[in-house]
Amino acid sequence: MKLLHSGKVRDIYEDRGDIVLVASDRLSVFDVILPTPVPDKGKILTSLSLWWFDKVADLVPHHVLSSTDVPEEFAGRAVRCRRLEMLPVECVARGYLTGGGLTEYRETGTVSGIALPPGLEDGSRFPEPIFTPSSKAPKGQHDEAITFAQVEDLVGAETAARIRDLTLEVYRMGAEITEKNGILLADTKLEFGRDADGRIVLGDEVLTPDSSRFWPADQWEPGRPQYSFDKQYAREWALSTGWDKTEPGPEVPPEVVAAVRARYTEVYERITGSPWTL
């Protein structure tokens, strides 16, 4: 295999004309890779993504070809994928106000140019999910929120509308499934590309704790930060150290590593209904 690119979490290889996407145990926050890995994280992300790709297949074609036809050393953390020309947009759907959206709302009353009602708090649920895209920043830089009009400028009006609609459809399906299992899907990030036939195809990962915020429904309380089953815990820990969000990131202590792994494992088990096993 030929290594094409090493990202914040995934390594991308070329093999027999296909792409082999390998999820590492690297932990990335604020677009910086922390120096301490989280054991099994790559396998959890891969297993949960595969579970979701199967669920969304009727909504949108996806890039997965095989989870078994991969090199033995990457078993459990790799998928063989069709080649895509990735679109230059991070497609974000939000059902709740938090994170970067909350920061923008407090400053402008909008999120990605979408005007929102006054008086919303951290954790407030939107009347309807909203599409809040962002740019794709190079490694070491931060993604920036952009408006839908900017997405149209990047990919054209027809493609922009299509990826917006698909993002919201996947979000709604995911939120319905997770809520049945006692979990609120606060927001999620998706990536799309075009295959050799020009079709828009869902790529990367889908509805994992690296790309989504998951909250326990029975603890949801607007007006305060929510308990999360995702890497928000790691973000908050990193900021508590006084770190300035630039490289290098701080070493992660064992108890924080264990807490992140436990949250990833729990959300996998609660969503899929299956115990996590190596």
TISEBA-496434 format. One line per field, with one value per residue (C-alpha): x, y, z. Coordinates in nm, 2 decimals. Each point is the difference from the previous one (the first is absolute). Example, Ala and Ser with C-alpha at 12.3 -4.5 7.8 and 13.67 -1.06 7.14 Angstrom:
! TISEBA-496434
c1 c(1.23 | 0.14)
c2 c(-0.45 | 0.34)
c3 c(0.78 | -0.07)
//
This chain:
! TISEBA-496434
c1 c(0.00 | 0.11 | -0.06 | -0.18 | -0.07 | 0.02 | -0.28 | -0.08 | -0.16 | 0.00 | 0.27 | -0.09 | 0.16 | -0.03 | -0.03 | -0.10 | -0.17 | -0.21 | 0.04 | 0.07 | -0.10 | 0.17 | -0.13 | 0.28 | -0.02 | 0.11 | -0.21 | -0.04 | -0.16 | -0.03 | 0.18 | 0.31 | 0.11 | 0.06 | 0.32 | -0.19 | -0.20 | -0.33 | 0.01 | -0.26 | -0.12 | 0.06 | -0.18 | -0.30 | -0.03 | 0.03 | -0.26 | -0.25 | 0.05 | -0.06 | -0.32 | -0.13 | 0.10 | -0.22 | -0.29 | 0.03 | 0.06 | -0.36 | 0.04 | 0.33 | 0.27 | 0.31 | 0.37 | 0.04 | 0.09 | 0.12 | 0.10 | 0.18 | 0.20 | 0.27 | 0.36 | 0.00 | 0.20 | -0.29 | -0.28 | -0.29 | 0.11 | 0.01 | -0.25 | 0.05 | -0.17 | -0.08 | 0.20 | -0.18 | 0.08 | -0.08 | -0.20 | 0.17 | -0.27 | -0.05 | -0.38 | -0.13 | -0.36 | -0.10 | -0.31 | 0.12 | 0.19 | 0.35 | 0.37 | 0.11 | -0.36 | -0.07 | 0.30 | -0.12 | -0.36 | 0.10 | 0.20 | -0.24 | -0.33 | 0.08 | 0.17 | 0.16 | -0.21 | -0.33 | -0.19 | -0.12 | -0.26 | 0.12 | 0.04 | 0.15 | 0.25 | 0.27 | -0.17 | -0.33 | -0.17 | -0.08 | -0.35 | 0.15 | 0.36 | 0.22 | 0.28 | 0.31 | 0.29 | 0.36 | 0.32 | 0.25 | 0.32 | 0.35 | 0.16 | 0.10 | -0.26 | -0.36 | -0.32 | -0.21 | -0.38 | -0.13 | -0.34 | -0.21 | 0.06 | 0.37 | -0.06 | -0.18 | 0.30 | 0.23 | -0.20 | -0.29 | -0.36 | -0.13 | 0.28 | -0.03 | -0.37 | 0.05 | 0.27 | -0.21 | -0.31 | 0.20 | 0.17 | -0.33 | -0.15 | 0.29 | -0.02 | -0.38 | 0.04 | 0.29 | -0.18 | -0.31 | 0.20 | 0.22 | -0.29 | -0.17 | 0.31 | 0.00 | 0.25 | -0.04 | 0.19 | 0.10 | 0.18 | 0.21 | 0.25 | -0.01 | 0.22 | -0.11 | 0.18 | -0.06 | 0.07 | 0.12 | -0.36 | -0.05 | -0.24 | 0.01 | 0.12 | 0.03 | 0.36 | 0.24 | -0.19 | -0.36 | -0.16 | 0.30 | 0.11 | 0.28 | -0.24 | -0.31 | -0.12 | -0.20 | -0.18 | -0.19 | -0.36 | -0.09 | 0.27 | -0.08 | -0.05 | 0.03 | 0.19 | 0.31 | 0.27 | -0.13 | 0.16 | 0.13 | 0.09 | 0.25 | 0.32 | -0.14 | 0.12 | 0.36 | -0.05 | -0.11 | 0.29 | 0.25 | -0.12 | 0.00 | 0.38 | 0.04 | 0.10 | -0.04 | -0.12 | 0.33 | 0.25 | 0.13 | -0.30 | 0.03 | 0.07 | -0.32 | 0.01 | -0.11 | -0.33 | -0.11 | 0.10 | -0.21 | -0.30 | 0.01 | 0.02 | -0.29 | -0.22 | 0.07 | -0.06 | -0.33 | -0.14 | 0.09 | -0.18 | -0.31 | -0.04 | 0.06 | -0.14 | 0.31 | 0.28 | 0.33 | 0.25 | 0.34)
c2 c(0.00 | 0.36 | 0.26 | 0.30 | 0.21 | -0.01 | 0.20 | 0.10 | -0.34 | -0.20 | -0.12 | -0.03 | -0.27 | -0.10 | -0.37 | -0.17 | 0.31 | 0.04 | 0.21 | -0.17 | 0.23 | -0.09 | 0.15 | 0.06 | 0.04 | 0.36 | 0.26 | 0.33 | 0.31 | 0.35 | -0.14 | -0.10 | -0.36 | -0.06 | -0.20 | -0.28 | -0.26 | -0.16 | -0.38 | -0.16 | 0.34 | -0.07 | -0.33 | 0.15 | 0.27 | -0.25 | -0.24 | 0.28 | 0.16 | -0.34 | -0.05 | 0.35 | -0.04 | -0.30 | 0.20 | 0.30 | -0.20 | 0.06 | 0.38 | 0.05 | -0.22 | -0.04 | -0.07 | -0.33 | -0.30 | -0.25 | -0.01 | -0.34 | 0.04 | 0.20 | -0.07 | -0.23 | 0.26 | 0.24 | -0.24 | 0.15 | 0.36 | 0.02 | 0.01 | -0.04 | 0.28 | 0.12 | 0.30 | 0.33 | 0.36 | 0.16 | 0.32 | 0.29 | 0.04 | -0.14 | -0.07 | 0.06 | -0.05 | 0.14 | -0.08 | 0.18 | 0.31 | -0.06 | 0.02 | 0.23 | 0.06 | 0.14 | 0.23 | 0.14 | 0.03 | 0.20 | 0.24 | 0.04 | -0.18 | -0.22 | -0.33 | -0.02 | 0.30 | -0.16 | 0.23 | -0.17 | 0.09 | 0.22 | -0.15 | -0.33 | -0.16 | -0.26 | -0.32 | 0.15 | -0.21 | 0.16 | -0.02 | -0.17 | -0.12 | 0.25 | -0.04 | 0.19 | -0.09 | 0.09 | 0.02 | -0.28 | 0.14 | -0.14 | -0.21 | 0.23 | 0.26 | 0.04 | -0.06 | 0.32 | 0.02 | 0.11 | 0.09 | -0.20 | 0.26 | -0.06 | -0.37 | 0.08 | 0.20 | -0.30 | -0.28 | 0.15 | 0.05 | -0.34 | -0.19 | 0.23 | -0.07 | -0.37 | -0.03 | 0.22 | -0.22 | -0.32 | 0.13 | 0.08 | -0.33 | -0.20 | 0.22 | -0.06 | -0.37 | -0.02 | 0.21 | -0.21 | -0.32 | 0.14 | 0.15 | -0.34 | -0.11 | 0.29 | 0.21 | 0.35 | 0.07 | 0.36 | 0.05 | -0.19 | 0.06 | -0.19 | 0.00 | -0.06 | -0.07 | -0.09 | -0.35 | -0.08 | 0.03 | 0.34 | -0.11 | 0.16 | -0.26 | 0.01 | -0.05 | 0.02 | -0.10 | 0.03 | 0.07 | -0.09 | 0.17 | 0.17 | 0.16 | 0.05 | 0.11 | -0.25 | 0.09 | -0.23 | 0.10 | -0.04 | 0.25 | 0.27 | 0.34 | 0.32 | 0.28 | -0.19 | -0.22 | -0.36 | -0.32 | -0.15 | -0.34 | 0.14 | 0.19 | 0.31 | -0.13 | 0.00 | 0.35 | 0.13 | -0.18 | 0.15 | 0.35 | -0.04 | -0.04 | 0.35 | -0.13 | 0.26 | -0.24 | 0.01 | -0.28 | -0.19 | -0.11 | -0.10 | -0.36 | -0.17 | -0.16 | -0.37 | 0.08 | 0.23 | -0.26 | -0.26 | 0.24 | 0.07 | -0.37 | -0.08 | 0.26 | -0.11 | -0.36 | 0.08 | 0.20 | -0.28 | -0.25 | 0.21 | 0.09 | -0.35 | -0.20 | -0.22 | -0.04 | 0.14 | -0.28 | 0.02)
c3 c(0.00 | -0.06 | 0.27 | -0.16 | 0.30 | 0.38 | 0.15 | 0.36 | 0.07 | -0.32 | -0.24 | -0.37 | -0.21 | -0.37 | -0.07 | -0.32 | -0.12 | 0.31 | 0.32 | 0.33 | 0.29 | 0.33 | 0.32 | 0.26 | 0.37 | -0.03 | 0.19 | -0.17 | 0.16 | -0.15 | -0.31 | 0.20 | 0.06 | 0.36 | 0.08 | 0.19 | -0.19 | 0.13 | -0.01 | -0.24 | -0.11 | -0.37 | 0.02 | 0.18 | -0.26 | -0.29 | 0.15 | 0.08 | -0.35 | -0.17 | 0.21 | -0.11 | -0.36 | -0.02 | 0.15 | -0.24 | -0.32 | -0.11 | 0.04 | -0.17 | -0.17 | 0.21 | -0.07 | 0.19 | -0.22 | 0.27 | 0.37 | -0.04 | -0.32 | 0.18 | 0.11 | 0.31 | 0.20 | -0.03 | 0.06 | 0.20 | -0.06 | -0.38 | -0.29 | -0.37 | -0.18 | -0.34 | -0.12 | 0.03 | -0.10 | 0.34 | 0.01 | 0.18 | 0.26 | 0.35 | 0.02 | 0.35 | 0.12 | 0.34 | 0.20 | 0.31 | 0.08 | 0.14 | -0.08 | -0.28 | -0.09 | 0.35 | -0.02 | -0.33 | 0.12 | 0.31 | -0.22 | -0.30 | 0.07 | -0.30 | -0.08 | -0.34 | -0.11 | 0.12 | 0.23 | 0.31 | 0.26 | 0.29 | 0.35 | -0.09 | 0.25 | -0.01 | -0.08 | -0.14 | -0.26 | -0.33 | -0.14 | -0.30 | -0.07 | -0.19 | -0.25 | 0.12 | -0.23 | 0.05 | -0.22 | -0.01 | 0.16 | -0.07 | 0.27 | 0.29 | -0.08 | 0.12 | -0.20 | -0.04 | -0.01 | -0.34 | -0.13 | -0.24 | -0.26 | 0.03 | -0.04 | -0.33 | -0.11 | 0.08 | -0.16 | -0.19 | 0.10 | -0.10 | 0.19 | 0.30 | 0.03 | -0.04 | 0.27 | 0.23 | -0.04 | 0.04 | 0.31 | 0.17 | -0.11 | 0.15 | 0.32 | 0.04 | -0.05 | 0.24 | 0.26 | -0.01 | 0.05 | 0.28 | 0.19 | 0.01 | 0.19 | 0.24 | -0.18 | -0.16 | -0.31 | 0.05 | -0.33 | -0.25 | -0.28 | -0.34 | -0.31 | -0.35 | -0.33 | -0.36 | -0.14 | -0.35 | -0.13 | 0.16 | 0.27 | 0.34 | 0.25 | 0.38 | 0.11 | 0.30 | 0.31 | 0.11 | 0.34 | 0.22 | 0.33 | -0.20 | -0.24 | 0.21 | 0.34 | 0.20 | 0.32 | 0.24 | -0.04 | 0.37 | 0.09 | -0.26 | 0.16 | -0.21 | 0.16 | 0.08 | -0.17 | -0.05 | 0.10 | -0.33 | -0.14 | -0.24 | -0.02 | 0.16 | 0.33 | -0.15 | -0.14 | 0.34 | 0.18 | -0.25 | 0.05 | 0.38 | -0.02 | -0.13 | -0.35 | -0.27 | -0.28 | -0.18 | -0.06 | 0.19 | 0.20 | 0.36 | 0.11 | 0.11 | 0.34 | 0.04 | 0.18 | -0.29 | -0.26 | 0.19 | 0.03 | -0.38 | -0.08 | 0.24 | -0.16 | -0.35 | 0.10 | 0.18 | -0.29 | -0.24 | 0.22 | 0.06 | -0.36 | -0.15 | 0.29 | -0.02 | 0.25 | -0.10 | -0.07 | -0.15)
//
